[in-house]
Amino acid sequence: MSELSDRCRRDFAAGDMVRDAGLKTPDDIKRYDDIRYGEDEKYNLLDVYRPKAYGDIGEGAAKELPVIAIIHGGAWVYGDKEVYQYYAMSLAQRGFAVVNFSYRLAPENKFPAQLEDICAVFKWMDENRDKYGLDTDNVFAVGDSAGGHLLGLFADLYSNDEYLKALKEKYKKADFTLPLKGKEHAVKLKAVGLNCGKYDLTRNNASDPDTPKMMVDFLEGAGTKEEYALTDVTRHVTKDFPPAFIMTCPGDFLKYQAPFMADALMENSVPFVYRFYGDDKDPLHHVFHCNMHLESAKICNDDECGFFKRFTD
């Protein structure tokens, strides 16, 4: 592991502990923890959070709810479901069943292991929809920072057969299988939330100098031309990309990336909302929406969940 990745793990963990100090599971949320969805005993675990008002699955009376899947951030080398649990449960309080999962991290697991894990979670949702009251006709996903990048690539894979073919040709041993119902997806990804994300790994600026260094740990070839082409979210957007909620803020060091994603969606006539939170007096910060102590986080998450509800059947 590079010194940079080691520092990311150390510093991000310290910051997340401060952010979540004093938080606990809300009284109105029922949680089902540490459910295996894949072979890796450490990383392939997920939690499901549901509002108690909609029933307990153990009683066989749980109401089927629209789903939000969370792809956490952390520079591709850090993070797990534990550091997103309070944010995730706040989304569940808005009337969703939330699937909060860990995925295999770089550098121990190079790309595309992370995409394989997202696919595995979608297979798990299909297989467990009745047990956990998951409305798999109305599935949404959120991702921030590196998680926004991974979610964007997954949405490309989900909606663009040519991109999926290119991935399979490059990574012949990888499993990108998604559940099907006939020729259609069995788990319907209706819309996505792309929060403070990185979408084009080749475009960087002074506020974001470390991405090229991170590629040593993230990509097998440390960032070949072919790898950059296959990991550019914007390059593989088509008209079938899910509707998107894009957000950033003045204090987000990746804010320069949001217009790249917006332009790609606009060029392909994909419906999207682009929100910019904060101002010079309150610049907020990268992934501020995960901080449950902030009123701005509540506003942003209300907006994003409201966007999702527009696409719920």
C-alpha positions as CSV (number, residue, x, y, z in Angstrom):
1,M,0.0,0.0,0.0
2,S,1.2,3.5,-0.8
3,E,2.0,6.0,1.9
4,L,-0.9,8.1,0.5
5,S,-3.4,5.4,0.8
6,D,-2.2,4.6,4.3
7,R,-2.6,8.3,5.3
8,C,-6.1,8.4,3.7
9,R,-7.2,5.4,5.9
10,R,-5.8,7.0,9.0
11,D,-7.0,10.5,8.5
12,F,-10.5,9.7,7.1
13,A,-11.1,7.3,10.0
14,A,-10.2,10.0,12.5
15,G,-12.5,12.5,10.8
16,D,-15.4,10.1,10.6
17,M,-15.2,9.4,14.4
18,V,-15.5,13.1,15.1
19,R,-18.4,13.5,12.6
20,D,-20.4,10.7,14.2
21,A,-19.7,11.5,17.8
22,G,-22.8,11.1,20.0
23,L,-25.0,9.5,17.3
24,K,-27.0,6.3,17.9
25,T,-29.5,4.2,16.1
26,P,-32.8,6.2,15.8
27,D,-35.7,4.8,17.8
28,D,-37.9,4.6,14.7
29,I,-35.5,2.4,12.7
30,K,-35.2,-1.4,12.7
31,R,-31.8,-2.6,11.5
32,Y,-30.7,-6.0,10.2
33,D,-26.9,-6.2,10.4
34,D,-23.9,-8.0,9.0
35,I,-25.7,-10.0,6.2
36,R,-23.3,-11.8,3.8
37,Y,-23.8,-11.1,0.2
38,G,-20.6,-12.5,-1.3
39,E,-17.6,-14.7,-0.6
40,D,-15.3,-12.2,1.2
41,E,-15.9,-12.6,4.9
42,K,-14.5,-9.1,5.7
43,Y,-15.9,-6.9,3.0
44,N,-19.0,-8.7,1.5
45,L,-21.3,-7.6,4.3
46,L,-24.4,-5.4,4.3
47,D,-27.0,-4.0,6.6
48,V,-30.7,-3.3,5.9
49,Y,-32.4,-0.4,7.6
50,R,-36.2,0.0,7.6
51,P,-38.6,2.4,9.4
52,K,-40.3,0.5,12.2
53,A,-43.7,1.9,11.1
54,Y,-43.7,-0.3,8.0
55,G,-43.4,-3.6,9.9
56,D,-40.8,-6.1,11.1
57,I,-39.6,-8.8,8.6
58,G,-39.5,-11.3,11.5
59,E,-43.3,-11.0,11.9
60,G,-43.8,-11.6,8.2
61,A,-45.8,-8.3,7.8
62,A,-43.1,-6.0,6.5
63,K,-44.4,-3.6,3.9
64,E,-42.5,-3.6,0.6
65,L,-40.5,-0.3,0.4
66,P,-38.6,1.4,-2.4
67,V,-34.8,0.8,-1.9
68,I,-31.8,3.0,-1.6
69,A,-28.4,1.3,-2.0
70,I,-25.4,3.2,-0.7
71,I,-21.9,3.1,-2.3
72,H,-19.6,4.7,0.2
73,G,-16.7,6.9,-0.6
74,G,-13.1,6.8,0.7
75,A,-10.7,7.4,-2.2
76,W,-11.2,3.7,-3.3
77,V,-9.0,2.6,-0.3
78,Y,-11.0,3.4,2.8
79,G,-14.5,3.0,4.2
80,D,-17.1,0.4,5.1
81,K,-20.8,0.3,6.0
82,E,-20.1,1.2,9.6
83,V,-19.0,4.8,8.8
84,Y,-22.1,5.3,6.7
85,Q,-24.7,3.8,9.1
86,Y,-26.1,7.0,10.5
87,Y,-26.4,8.7,7.2
88,A,-28.0,5.5,5.8
89,M,-30.5,5.3,8.7
90,S,-31.5,9.0,8.1
91,L,-32.4,8.0,4.5
92,A,-34.5,5.1,5.8
93,Q,-36.4,7.5,8.0
94,R,-37.6,9.2,4.8
95,G,-39.6,6.0,3.8
96,F,-37.0,3.7,2.2
97,A,-35.5,0.4,2.9
98,V,-31.8,1.2,2.8
99,V,-29.1,-1.4,1.8
100,N,-25.8,-0.2,3.3
101,F,-22.9,-2.3,2.2
102,S,-19.1,-2.6,2.4
103,Y,-17.2,-3.6,-0.7
104,R,-13.6,-4.8,-1.4
105,L,-11.1,-2.0,-1.1
106,A,-7.9,-1.2,-3.1
107,P,-5.0,-1.8,-3.0
108,E,-5.7,-5.3,-1.6
109,N,-8.4,-5.6,-4.3
110,K,-7.8,-3.8,-7.6
111,F,-10.6,-2.5,-9.9
112,P,-13.0,-4.0,-11.0
113,A,-13.5,-5.8,-7.7
114,Q,-15.6,-2.9,-6.5
115,L,-18.0,-3.1,-9.5
116,E,-18.3,-6.9,-9.1
117,D,-19.4,-6.3,-5.5
118,I,-22.1,-3.8,-6.5
119,C,-23.4,-6.3,-9.0
120,A,-23.4,-8.9,-6.2
121,V,-25.5,-6.6,-4.0
122,F,-28.1,-6.2,-6.8
123,K,-28.2,-10.0,-7.1
124,W,-28.7,-10.3,-3.3
125,M,-31.6,-7.7,-3.4
126,D,-33.3,-9.8,-6.1
127,E,-32.9,-13.0,-4.1
128,N,-34.0,-11.4,-0.8
129,R,-36.7,-9.0,-1.8
130,D,-39.5,-10.9,-0.2
131,K,-37.6,-11.5,3.1
132,Y,-36.6,-7.9,3.7
133,G,-39.6,-6.2,2.0
134,L,-37.6,-4.7,-0.9
135,D,-39.5,-3.2,-3.8
136,T,-37.0,-4.2,-6.5
137,D,-39.1,-2.3,-9.2
138,N,-38.1,0.9,-7.4
139,V,-34.4,0.9,-6.5
140,F,-32.2,3.9,-6.2
141,A,-28.6,4.3,-5.3
142,V,-26.4,7.1,-3.9
143,G,-22.6,7.4,-4.0
144,D,-20.2,10.1,-2.9
145,S,-16.6,11.0,-3.8
146,A,-15.0,7.7,-5.0
147,G,-18.4,6.1,-4.3
148,G,-19.9,8.5,-6.8
149,H,-17.3,7.4,-9.3
150,L,-18.1,3.7,-8.7
151,L,-21.9,4.3,-8.8
152,G,-21.5,6.2,-12.1
153,L,-19.5,3.3,-13.6
154,F,-22.1,0.9,-12.3
155,A,-24.9,2.9,-13.9
156,D,-22.9,2.9,-17.1
157,L,-22.6,-0.9,-16.9
158,Y,-26.3,-1.2,-16.0
159,S,-27.5,0.9,-18.9
160,N,-24.9,0.5,-21.7
161,D,-24.4,-3.0,-23.2
162,E,-21.4,-1.8,-25.2
163,Y,-19.6,-0.7,-22.0
164,L,-20.5,-4.0,-20.3
165,K,-19.0,-5.8,-23.3
166,A,-15.8,-3.7,-23.1
167,L,-15.4,-4.5,-19.4
168,K,-15.9,-8.2,-20.0
169,E,-13.2,-8.2,-22.7
170,K,-10.7,-6.4,-20.5
171,Y,-11.5,-8.2,-17.2
172,K,-12.3,-11.8,-18.4
173,K,-12.4,-13.3,-14.9
174,A,-14.6,-10.6,-13.4
175,D,-18.3,-11.3,-12.7
176,F,-20.6,-8.5,-13.7
177,T,-23.8,-10.6,-13.7
178,L,-27.0,-8.8,-12.9
179,P,-30.3,-10.6,-12.3
180,L,-32.7,-10.6,-15.3
181,K,-36.4,-11.1,-15.7
182,G,-36.6,-12.2,-19.3
183,K,-34.5,-9.6,-21.2
184,E,-35.1,-6.9,-18.6
185,H,-33.3,-6.1,-15.4
186,A,-35.0,-7.8,-12.4
187,V,-33.8,-5.0,-10.1
188,K,-34.8,-1.7,-11.6
189,L,-32.4,1.1,-11.0
190,K,-34.7,4.1,-11.3
191,A,-32.4,7.0,-10.4
192,V,-29.1,7.8,-8.8
193,G,-27.6,10.4,-6.5
194,L,-24.1,11.5,-7.4
195,N,-22.7,13.5,-4.4
196,C,-19.4,15.4,-4.5
197,G,-18.2,12.7,-6.9
198,K,-15.2,12.1,-9.2
199,Y,-16.3,11.2,-12.7
200,D,-13.3,11.6,-15.0
201,L,-10.0,10.4,-13.5
202,T,-7.9,12.1,-16.2
203,R,-9.1,15.6,-15.4
204,N,-7.6,17.0,-12.2
205,N,-6.9,20.5,-10.8
206,A,-4.9,22.2,-8.0
207,S,-7.6,21.3,-5.4
208,D,-7.4,17.6,-6.4
209,P,-3.7,16.7,-7.0
210,D,-3.7,13.2,-5.6
211,T,-5.9,11.2,-7.9
212,P,-3.1,10.2,-10.3
213,K,-1.1,8.9,-7.3
214,M,-4.1,6.9,-6.1
215,M,-4.3,5.1,-9.4
216,V,-1.2,3.1,-8.4
217,D,-3.3,1.4,-5.7
218,F,-6.7,1.4,-7.5
219,L,-5.9,0.2,-11.0
220,E,-3.9,-2.9,-12.1
221,G,-1.8,-0.9,-14.5
222,A,-1.6,2.2,-12.4
223,G,-3.5,4.2,-14.9
224,T,-3.0,3.1,-18.5
225,K,-4.8,4.8,-21.4
226,E,-7.1,1.8,-21.7
227,E,-7.8,1.9,-17.9
228,Y,-8.6,5.6,-17.9
229,A,-11.0,5.1,-20.8
230,L,-12.8,2.3,-19.0
231,T,-13.1,4.2,-15.8
232,D,-14.3,7.5,-17.2
233,V,-18.0,7.7,-16.2
234,T,-18.8,10.5,-18.6
235,R,-17.5,8.6,-21.7
236,H,-20.0,5.7,-21.3
237,V,-23.2,7.7,-20.6
238,T,-26.1,7.0,-23.0
239,K,-29.7,8.0,-23.2
240,D,-30.5,5.1,-21.0
241,F,-28.4,6.2,-18.0
242,P,-30.7,6.6,-15.0
243,P,-32.0,10.0,-14.0
244,A,-29.5,11.7,-11.7
245,F,-29.3,14.1,-8.8
246,I,-25.9,15.8,-8.9
247,M,-24.7,17.9,-6.0
248,T,-21.7,19.7,-4.7
249,C,-20.8,22.8,-2.6
250,P,-18.1,25.6,-2.4
251,G,-16.0,23.6,0.1
252,D,-15.9,20.4,-2.0
253,F,-12.5,19.9,-3.5
254,L,-14.1,17.9,-6.3
255,K,-16.7,20.5,-7.2
256,Y,-15.0,21.1,-10.6
257,Q,-16.0,17.5,-11.6
258,A,-19.8,18.0,-11.3
259,P,-20.1,20.0,-14.6
260,F,-18.4,17.1,-16.5
261,M,-21.2,14.8,-15.4
262,A,-23.9,17.3,-16.0
263,D,-22.6,17.9,-19.5
264,A,-22.5,14.2,-20.3
265,L,-26.1,13.8,-19.1
266,M,-27.3,16.9,-21.0
267,E,-25.6,15.7,-24.2
268,N,-27.5,12.4,-24.0
269,S,-30.9,13.9,-22.9
270,V,-30.8,12.2,-19.5
271,P,-33.0,13.9,-16.9
272,F,-31.0,15.4,-14.0
273,V,-31.0,17.9,-11.2
274,Y,-27.9,19.9,-10.4
275,R,-27.8,21.4,-6.9
276,F,-25.1,23.6,-5.4
277,Y,-25.4,23.9,-1.6
278,G,-23.8,26.6,0.6
279,D,-22.2,29.9,-0.2
280,D,-19.1,32.0,0.7
281,K,-20.3,32.4,4.3
282,D,-21.1,28.7,4.7
283,P,-19.0,26.8,2.1
284,L,-19.8,23.4,3.7
285,H,-17.3,20.7,2.8
286,H,-16.7,17.6,0.8
287,V,-19.5,15.0,1.5
288,F,-21.2,17.3,4.0
289,H,-24.5,15.5,3.5
290,C,-23.1,12.5,5.6
291,N,-22.8,14.7,8.7
292,M,-26.1,14.3,10.6
293,H,-25.3,17.2,12.8
294,L,-25.7,19.7,9.9
295,E,-29.0,21.3,8.9
296,S,-27.6,21.6,5.4
297,A,-27.2,17.8,5.3
298,K,-30.9,17.4,6.2
299,I,-31.9,19.8,3.4
300,C,-29.8,18.1,0.8
301,N,-30.9,14.6,1.8
302,D,-34.6,15.8,1.7
303,D,-34.0,17.1,-1.8
304,E,-32.4,14.0,-3.0
305,C,-35.0,11.6,-1.6
306,G,-37.7,13.9,-3.0
307,F,-36.0,13.5,-6.4
308,F,-36.1,9.7,-6.0
309,K,-39.8,9.7,-5.1
310,R,-40.5,11.5,-8.4
311,F,-39.4,8.3,-10.1
312,T,-41.2,5.8,-7.8
313,D,-44.0,3.8,-9.5
